[in-house]
Amino acid sequence: MTEISKKWYVIRAISGKEKKVKELLELEIDRHNLNDYVEQVLIPTEKIYQIRKGKKISKEKNYFPGYVLLQAALIGEVEHVIKIND
């Protein structure tokens, strides 16, 4: 079986709603059985540690607020499913 070449794509989302967009994309990909065409959906984040009131608090900060990264092959129905949820 031949390997499907996948590329990285950037999806714009409302800032602060990246996790919701990722969840909805993954749900639609599973529902339409497109797991062969979509490798991964990412939100690039980093952990930041802050000290507040003497306690060390960890927090996740987005590298690119308002964007979700997708590694996929836009074949057939994949592009349509992504655009609907965009």
C-alpha positions in Angstrom: 0.0 0.0 0.0 1.4 3.4 -0.9 2.0 6.0 1.8 -0.2 9.1 1.5 1.9 12.3 1.7 0.6 14.7 4.3 1.4 18.4 4.7 1.0 20.8 7.5 -1.9 23.3 7.3 -2.8 26.2 9.6 -6.4 26.7 10.6 -7.5 30.1 12.0 -9.7 30.0 15.0 -11.1 32.5 17.5 -8.4 33.3 20.1 -9.1 31.4 23.3 -11.2 28.8 21.5 -8.4 26.7 20.1 -9.1 23.7 22.3 -12.7 23.6 21.3 -11.8 23.8 17.6 -9.3 20.9 18.1 -12.0 18.8 19.8 -14.6 19.4 17.1 -12.1 18.6 14.3 -11.1 15.4 16.0 -14.7 14.5 16.5 -15.6 15.1 12.9 -12.5 13.2 11.6 -13.5 10.2 13.7 -17.2 10.5 12.6 -16.3 10.5 8.9 -13.6 7.8 9.3 -10.8 10.1 7.9 -8.1 8.9 10.3 -6.0 7.6 7.3 -5.8 11.1 5.9 -5.3 13.2 9.0 -2.2 12.5 11.0 -2.5 15.0 13.9 -4.1 18.1 15.2 -1.9 20.4 17.3 -2.1 23.5 19.4 1.5 24.6 20.0 1.8 25.4 23.7 4.5 25.8 26.3 4.3 25.4 30.1 5.1 28.5 32.1 5.7 28.5 35.8 4.8 31.5 37.9 5.1 32.2 41.6 2.0 33.7 43.1 1.6 34.1 46.8 4.6 32.0 47.4 3.2 29.0 45.4 4.6 27.7 42.1 1.8 27.7 39.5 2.0 26.1 36.1 0.2 27.6 33.2 0.0 26.7 29.5 0.6 29.5 27.0 -0.1 29.3 23.3 2.7 30.0 20.9 0.3 31.1 18.2 -3.0 32.3 19.7 -5.9 31.9 17.3 -4.3 29.1 15.3 -4.5 25.3 15.2 -2.0 23.2 13.2 -3.2 20.2 11.2 -1.1 17.5 9.4 -3.2 16.0 6.7 -3.6 15.0 3.1 -6.5 17.1 1.6 -7.9 14.3 -0.5 -11.6 13.9 -1.2 -13.8 14.8 1.7 -11.1 15.9 4.2 -11.0 19.5 3.0 -14.8 19.8 3.1 -14.9 18.5 6.7 -12.2 20.9 7.8 -13.8 23.9 6.2 -17.2 23.2 7.8 -15.6 23.3 11.3 -13.3 26.2 10.5 
